[in-house]
Amino acid sequence: MSAYRPAATVSTAPDMFLALPGLALLLVGLVAISSASIEYADWHYQNPWYHTERHLVYLLLGVGAGVMAYRVSPKFWLDTGWVWLFVALALLILVLIPGIGREVNGSQRWLPLGPFTLQPSEFAKMAMVIYLAGYMVRREHEVRNHWQGFLKPMAVLFAATLLLMIEPDFGATVIVAGSAFGMLFLAGVKLGHFLLVSGGALAAGLVLVVSAPYRLKRLTAYTDPWADPFDTGFQLTQSLIAFGRGEWFGVGLGNSVQKLFYLPEAHTDFVFSIWAEETGFVGALAVIALYVALIGRILWVGRTTLAAGNPFGAYICYGVALVFSGQAFVNMGVSSGLLPTKGLTLPFVSYGGTSLVVCCCMLALVLRIDRDTRLQGRPK
């Protein structure tokens, strides 16, 4: 007589291989920003914990928004993708209206909301991913076989990137365009169509760089920042000094010298430099490993979701992975001198409320897609 074996159950808990790297990066960001901003906040706001307190509020808002996004069925995002795209484009237009958008350092990228600000470009990244994922499911045959299926999303992408360039926000433009092209490529567009349009987009990007003197200056300065270390190469030279001081194990948390008004934007765009100075090569490598683990797992979820017959969920995963990897690569590449200086937040780590909330929501979407994929195989 054979023993009774109960049917195997499928866990409905979030995938820890996804959640833990994201949580670890959130904690790294809280520690790094607390250390990097303390002197700056004390000097400007007479409160050394000003940015830490605000970042903690952003973190709680981001986790709360992520929990709500996790509870929403992916079908809702499939049905309403065009709505989120419309809202994103409306916000990108709204931020350009004089008297409504807030201008900082020559860029008009923020909408004031009482004590906080909203950055529409961050929301546009998520909206574009959701819209394109739904479009590629609804128009799969057109996307893979006809020019119009490829050119229609390109028209939408052109409108979004045009608005971003008017702000101007070249970094967000690169991420939005790169993620969109990557998603379309993974969706199976014809290689000839892809190469022709992407080549044209690349040429347009080069024209934009050459046509703007400040962008061209940044491009030439990063090749030899020491040629003008007190002007065009100032940020990069100070960032490289931070990396050099960190050596193998860093100078210790809180002991950075470069954050003492030497390195501009130490708690935002260049927070990774301060982290590398205080924790050294080992600490920097640990953060990179967390991103590799997170993005690799997201791609794995996308692959299993596609194999389970859910292309919408798979495309969402691919888009989120492209956004996270693109922003992390650009931010760390800029900090280490691998890429020209460009303002982009480090996902989950840099100071910035909109970026943090959007990153948490995008990760929550992937967590929900993974959960639903696992439940598809649950015994009836």
C-alpha positions in Angstrom: 0.0 0.0 0.0 1.6 3.2 -1.1 1.8 6.1 1.3 -0.3 9.2 0.6 1.7 12.1 -0.8 0.0 15.6 -0.6 0.1 17.7 -3.7 3.0 20.1 -3.8 2.1 23.7 -3.0 3.4 26.8 -4.6 4.4 29.7 -2.4 2.6 32.9 -2.9 5.3 34.9 -1.0 7.5 37.3 -3.0 10.6 35.9 -4.5 13.4 36.6 -2.1 16.0 36.4 -4.8 14.3 39.5 -6.2 13.2 41.3 -3.0 16.4 41.0 -1.0 18.8 42.7 -3.5 16.3 45.5 -3.9 16.0 45.8 -0.1 19.7 45.7 0.3 20.2 48.5 -2.2 17.6 50.6 -0.4 19.5 50.2 2.9 22.8 51.0 1.1 21.2 54.2 -0.2 20.0 55.2 3.2 23.4 54.8 4.7 25.3 56.3 1.8 23.0 59.4 1.7 23.1 59.9 5.4 26.9 60.0 5.3 27.3 62.0 2.0 24.8 64.7 2.9 25.5 65.4 6.6 27.9 68.4 6.2 26.0 69.8 3.2 22.7 69.7 5.1 24.2 71.2 8.2 25.6 74.1 6.2 22.5 74.8 4.1 19.7 73.8 6.4 21.3 73.9 9.9 20.1 70.3 10.3 22.7 67.6 9.6 20.0 65.0 9.2 17.8 67.1 6.8 18.4 64.9 3.7 18.4 61.7 5.8 15.0 62.4 7.2 13.5 63.3 3.8 15.1 60.3 2.2 13.6 58.1 4.9 10.2 59.6 4.1 10.8 58.9 0.4 11.8 55.3 1.2 8.6 54.7 3.2 6.6 56.2 0.4 8.4 54.1 -2.2 7.9 50.9 -0.2 4.2 51.8 0.3 3.7 52.5 -3.4 5.5 49.2 -4.2 3.1 47.3 -1.9 0.1 48.8 -3.6 1.5 48.1 -7.1 2.2 44.5 -6.0 -1.5 44.0 -5.2 -2.6 45.2 -8.6 -3.2 42.5 -11.3 -0.9 42.8 -14.4 -4.1 42.8 -16.5 -4.8 46.2 -15.1 -1.5 47.6 -16.4 -2.2 45.8 -19.8 -5.6 47.5 -20.1 -4.5 50.9 -18.9 -1.0 51.3 -20.5 -2.1 54.1 -22.8 -3.6 56.0 -19.9 -0.2 56.0 -18.0 1.5 57.1 -21.2 -1.0 60.0 -21.6 -0.4 61.0 -18.0 3.4 60.9 -18.5 3.3 63.0 -21.6 0.9 65.5 -19.9 3.3 65.9 -17.0 6.2 66.3 -19.4 4.3 69.2 -21.0 3.2 70.6 -17.7 6.7 70.9 -16.3 7.7 73.1 -19.3 5.0 75.7 -18.6 6.6 78.8 -17.0 5.4 79.4 -13.5 4.5 75.7 -13.0 7.8 73.8 -13.5 10.7 74.5 -11.3 14.0 75.4 -12.8 17.3 74.2 -11.2 20.7 74.7 -12.7 19.3 75.7 -16.1 17.0 72.6 -16.3 13.2 72.7 -15.8 12.5 69.2 -14.7 10.5 69.4 -11.5 6.9 70.0 -10.5 6.6 71.5 -6.9 4.1 69.6 -4.7 4.2 71.5 -1.4 7.3 70.4 0.5 8.2 67.8 -2.2 8.8 67.8 -5.9 7.7 65.4 -8.7 10.1 64.6 -11.6 8.0 63.6 -14.6 11.0 62.1 -16.5 11.2 59.3 -13.9 7.5 58.5 -14.2 7.9 58.6 -18.0 10.4 55.7 -17.8 7.9 53.4 -16.1 4.9 54.6 -18.3 6.9 53.9 -21.5 7.7 50.4 -20.3 4.1 49.6 -19.5 2.8 51.1 -22.7 5.3 49.3 -25.0 4.8 46.0 -23.3 1.0 46.2 -23.9 1.5 47.5 -27.5 3.8 44.6 -28.4 1.3 42.1 -27.2 -1.6 43.7 -29.0 0.3 44.3 -32.2 2.7 41.4 -32.2 2.3 40.5 -35.8 2.7 44.1 -37.0 5.7 44.7 -34.8 7.5 41.6 -36.1 6.6 41.8 -39.8 5.6 45.3 -40.9 7.1 48.8 -40.9 4.0 50.4 -39.4 4.2 48.1 -36.4 7.6 49.4 -35.6 7.1 53.1 -36.6 4.0 53.7 -34.5 5.8 53.2 -31.1 8.7 55.2 -32.6 6.4 58.2 -33.0 5.3 58.0 -29.4 9.0 57.6 -28.4 9.9 60.7 -30.5 7.2 62.8 -28.7 8.5 61.7 -25.2 12.2 62.3 -26.0 11.4 65.6 -27.6 9.8 66.8 -24.5 12.7 65.5 -22.4 15.2 67.3 -24.5 13.4 70.6 -24.2 13.7 70.4 -20.4 16.6 69.5 -21.1 17.3 66.0 -19.7 19.7 64.2 -22.0 20.3 61.4 -19.5 16.6 60.5 -19.2 16.3 60.7 -23.0 19.0 58.1 -23.4 17.5 55.7 -20.8 13.9 56.0 -22.2 15.1 55.6 -25.8 17.5 52.8 -25.0 15.0 50.9 -23.0 12.3 51.2 -25.8 14.7 50.1 -28.5 15.8 47.2 -26.3 12.3 46.0 -25.7 11.4 46.2 -29.4 14.5 44.2 -30.2 13.6 41.5 -27.7 10.1 41.5 -29.0 11.4 40.2 -32.4 11.3 43.2 -34.7 13.0 42.7 -38.1 16.8 43.3 -37.8 16.8 45.5 -40.8 14.1 47.7 -39.5 15.8 47.9 -36.1 19.3 48.7 -37.4 18.0 51.4 -39.7 15.9 53.2 -37.1 18.4 52.8 -34.2 21.2 54.0 -36.5 19.1 57.1 -37.3 18.4 57.6 -33.6 22.1 57.3 -32.8 23.0 59.9 -35.5 20.4 62.2 -34.1 21.9 61.8 -30.6 25.3 62.7 -31.9 23.9 65.8 -33.6 22.3 66.9 -30.3 25.6 66.5 -28.5 27.5 68.4 -31.1 24.9 71.2 -31.4 24.9 72.0 -27.7 28.2 73.6 -26.5 27.8 72.5 -22.9 27.2 68.8 -23.9 30.2 68.9 -26.3 32.3 70.4 -23.5 31.3 67.6 -21.2 32.2 65.0 -23.8 35.6 66.4 -24.5 36.3 67.1 -20.8 35.8 63.5 -19.7 38.6 62.3 -22.0 41.1 64.3 -20.1 39.6 65.9 -17.0 43.0 66.8 -15.6 43.5 69.2 -18.5 41.1 71.6 -16.8 40.6 70.3 -13.2 39.1 73.5 -11.9 36.4 74.1 -14.5 35.1 71.5 -17.1 36.9 68.6 -15.4 36.2 69.6 -11.8 33.4 67.1 -11.0 35.2 64.1 -12.5 38.6 64.9 -11.0 37.0 65.2 -7.5 35.1 61.9 -8.1 38.3 60.1 -9.2 40.1 61.4 -6.1 37.3 59.9 -4.0 37.8 56.5 -5.7 41.5 56.7 -5.2 41.2 57.6 -1.5 39.0 54.5 -1.0 41.7 52.0 -2.0 40.7 48.5 -1.0 38.6 48.9 2.1 37.8 52.6 2.2 38.4 55.3 4.8 35.4 54.3 6.9 31.7 55.3 6.9 31.4 59.0 7.7 35.1 59.7 7.0 34.9 60.9 3.4 36.8 64.1 2.6 35.4 64.7 -0.8 31.9 65.2 0.6 33.2 68.3 2.4 32.1 70.5 -0.5 34.8 69.3 -2.9 32.5 67.0 -4.9 29.3 68.7 -6.1 26.0 66.6 -6.0 27.7 64.2 -3.5 24.4 62.8 -2.2 22.6 62.7 -5.6 24.4 62.0 -8.9 27.8 61.1 -7.3 26.7 59.2 -4.2 28.5 56.1 -5.6 31.8 58.0 -5.5 31.4 58.8 -1.8 30.4 55.2 -1.1 33.5 54.0 -2.9 35.7 56.4 -0.9 34.2 55.3 2.4 33.9 51.5 1.7 36.6 51.1 -0.9 36.9 48.7 -3.8 35.2 46.0 -1.8 32.2 48.1 -1.0 31.8 49.3 -4.5 32.1 45.8 -5.8 29.4 44.7 -3.4 27.0 47.3 -4.8 27.7 46.2 -8.3 27.1 42.6 -7.3 23.7 43.5 -5.9 22.7 45.1 -9.2 24.0 42.1 -11.1 22.0 39.8 -8.9 18.8 41.9 -9.1 18.9 42.5 -12.9 19.9 38.9 -13.6 17.0 37.7 -11.6 14.6 40.1 -13.4 15.7 38.7 -16.7 15.3 35.2 -15.5 11.8 36.0 -14.4 11.1 37.5 -17.8 12.4 34.3 -19.5 10.3 32.0 -17.4 7.2 34.2 -17.8 7.6 34.2 -21.6 7.9 30.4 -21.5 4.7 30.2 -19.5 2.8 32.0 -22.2 2.7 35.5 -20.8 4.5 37.9 -23.2 3.2 41.0 -21.5 4.7 40.1 -18.2 8.0 39.1 -19.9 8.2 42.4 -21.8 7.6 44.3 -18.5 10.5 42.4 -16.9 12.8 43.1 -19.9 11.9 46.8 -19.8 12.5 47.1 -16.1 15.8 45.3 -16.4 16.9 47.7 -19.2 16.0 50.8 -17.1 17.7 49.5 -14.0 20.8 48.3 -15.8 21.0 51.4 -18.0 20.8 53.9 -15.2 23.2 51.9 -12.9 25.7 51.6 -15.7 25.5 55.3 -16.7 25.7 56.6 -13.1 28.6 54.4 -12.1 30.3 54.9 -15.4 30.1 58.7 -15.0 31.4 58.5 -11.4 34.4 56.4 -12.5 35.2 58.4 -15.6 34.1 55.7 -18.0 31.3 58.0 -19.5 30.9 61.7 -19.9 29.3 63.6 -17.0 25.5 63.3 -17.0 23.0 63.6 -14.2 21.3 60.3 -13.6 20.2 58.8 -10.3 21.5 55.4 -9.1 18.4 53.2 -8.8 17.3 52.6 -5.2 20.4 54.5 -3.9 20.6 58.1 -5.0 18.7 60.9 -3.2 15.4 61.7 -5.0 11.8 60.9 -4.1 10.3 60.3 -7.6 13.2 58.0 -8.6 12.9 56.0 -5.4 9.1 55.6 -5.7 9.2 54.6 -9.4 12.0 52.1 -8.8 10.0 50.4 -6.0 6.9 50.3 -8.2 8.8 48.8 -11.1 10.3 46.1 -8.9 6.9 45.4 -7.4 5.5 44.8 -10.9 8.2 42.2 -11.5 7.5 40.6 -8.1 3.8 40.3 -9.0 4.5 38.9 -12.4 6.8 36.3 -10.9 4.2 35.4 -8.3 1.5 35.0 -11.0 3.8 32.9 -13.2 4.5 30.5 -10.3 0.8 30.2 -9.5 0.0 29.2 -13.0 1.5 25.8 -12.3 -0.2 25.3 -9.0 -2.2 22.0 -8.7 -5.9 22.5 -9.2 
